[in-house]
Amino acid sequence: MNISAWFSSRSNRIPSPRVSFNSFARATDTSDHVTCPLDTVSESNAGLSSISQVGELISEKELKKITKDLCVEIVIARDTALDVPNWERTMKKHLGYSGTSEDFPKYFNNFLNQYKNKLICPQYTIGARGYPAQHIFKRLLATSLNETYEEYFFNLENGDVDFNAYQIIDNKKETVLDWVEKWIASGKGDPEELRDVASVLEDEFEAKRGSEL
């Protein structure tokens, strides 16, 4: 990974060349539920503006349904060789998103930030593949969708995502950075590729470990 390119792009606030990742991960997690309030009002576009009301409109039950479908889209993306899951389809279905596809990432990133600690993918098993309940950021890496970080999350035009969501694992806060290190320590996957992802999250998006929160 060309980390210096990321630092340059960060300072100029424009997209930079991105790298490719390819890995598979597994972990056994449990979840903690804390709602993060939305600090800023989204753009005035009909679809974007509705996100400012999401905190009032989404019940815990509905949020679980939305999260489940977002996580299903991850599995579909993996099985159909898509770099980025079709999350817009889920947000249209559940929240009536009516903006453009171009505006959707900003809308969705606000959603991710608002509910960051609650977006826990449920346990899922298909054939020989099994995934425990785990945060959506982890599920992406667990299903080999590292490309989503490259093609979606690392696009600075979409607005930053707060990657400091955490779960309580063994009575400690665990973020995606902690999870990556645990996964590498288990001897699975490509350590260099996973550390590339973690390095960008830490250096460019101020991602922290649970002990730092």
N, C-alpha and C positions, 0 to 999 in steps of 0.2 A: 504494500500500500504506500502511496506517495503522501505521507502525512503533511509535508510542507505545502502541498497543493491545497489541502483542506484548510490549513491556517490562512493561506492567501485568500481562499474563497470566503472564509468567514469574515475577514476584515473588509472585503469589498462588497459583501452581501450579494454576491452573484453565484450561480451554480458553477461548480468546477468539475473536471473530469472525475469519474467515479470508478471504483474498483469492483471486481467481482469476487464473491465469496461462495463457497460451496461446502456445506457441512451437515451433519445430522447429530441431534442431541436428545438425551432423555434425562428426566429428573423426577423425583417424587416430592411434591410440594403440597402445602396447605395454604389457606388464604386468610388475610386480615382485611377488614372492610372499613375504609375511611374515605369520605367524600372530600374531594378537593374543589373548592368553589371556583367558578369562572371569574377571573379578575377583569377581563376586558370585554366590551361589546363587539360582536363581530360586524362584518361589513353589512351594508344596507340591502344587498341582494336578498330577494325573497327567501331563498334557501338558507343563506348565511345568517340572516337576522334571526331566524327561528331558533338558532342555537342559544341565544341569550335567555330563552324561556325553557330550555331543556331541564334545568334544575327543578323547575316547578311542575313540569309535565311528566317526567319519568318516575314511576314508582320502582321500588326495589324489584318487584316481580317482573315488570316490563324490562328493566335494565338487564336482568338475568337472561331474558329471552333474546334481547338485542345482542348481548355478549356471546351467547351460544351461537347465534347465526353468524356473527362476525368470525367466530372461530371455525365454523363449518366452511366458510369461504376460504379460510387458510388451507384446509385440507383439499378443497376443490382446486385451488390454485396449484397446489403441489402436484395433484394427480393429473392436471391438464397442462402442466408446464408453463403456468403464468408466473411472471415475476412479482406481480402485485395482486393480492386478492381483490375481488369485486365487492369491496365494502360499500360502494355507493348503492348497490342493489339492496343491501340490508337496511341502509338508512332511509331509502325511499319507502321500503316496505313498512318499517316500524315508526318512523318519524316524519314521513311525508316530505323528505328533502326535495325541493323543487328548483334548486339552483342548477348551474351548468356543471359539466364534468370538469371544466377548468377551475371552477371555484370550489369544487368539492374538497380538495385536500385541506384548504384553510378551515372549512367548516368541520371536517372530520378531526383535524388536529385539535381544534378547540374542544371537541367532544372528548377526545382522548385525555386531554389535560384536566378537564372538569371531573372526570370519573376515573382518574388514573389508577387508584388503588382498588377499584371494584371490578376491573375488567379481567375476571378470572375465567379462563376457558375451563369448561367442565371436563371431567375424566372422559376419555374417549378411546375406544378400542375397535379396530377393524382388522380382521385377519390376525396376522402375527404382530401387527403394530399396535402398541398401546401407549397412551399418553395420560399422565396423571393430571389432576386439576392444577393448572399453572397459569400465570399471568400471560396475557396475549403477547407481550414482548418476548417472553420465553418460548411460547408455542411456535412463534415464527422460526426461531432458531432450531427448535426441536423437530420441526418438519422440513428442515433444509431450505427454508425460504430466506436465506441471508440476502438474496437479491432484493427483497422488499426494503431492507435497510438502505441499500445502495440506490435503488430506483425511486423510492418514495420518501423515506425518513431523512435521507441525506440531501434532499433537494431543498435548498435554503429558501427558495421562493415560496414554499408552502407554509412557512412559519415554523418556529421551533416546537418540538414536542418535548415535554418534561419526562425524561426517562428515569426519574427518581421515584417511580412507583415501587412499592415494596409489598412483600408477603411476610407473614410471621412464620419462620421455619426454625424448629427447635428453639422456640422462645426468643428468636432474634430476627431483626429486620433483614430481609434478603432482597436485594435489587437484582436487576439483570446482570450487573457487573459481578456480583457475588456468585450468581448462578453460573456464569460462564467459567469462572475459576473452578467451581466445584465440578463442572462437567469435564473440564480439561484434566483435572486431578483424577477423574475416574478412568482416564485412559481412552476415552472415546473421541472420535472426530479429529479434526486437524487443528492443533493448538495455535498455529500461526494465523490461520484464517479467523478463528474465533477471537484471538487477541487483537486482530486488525479491527474487527467490529467494535470490541470493547474500547480500543484505543480512541477511535473516532468519537464514540459516545462520551468518553471521559474528557478528551481534550477539546472537542468542538461543541459539545452540548451539555457540559458541566454535569454529566452523570456522576453519581456518587455511590459508594458502597453503603450497606445498611448501617454500619458502625459510624458513618459520618452524618447520618440523618438524626 
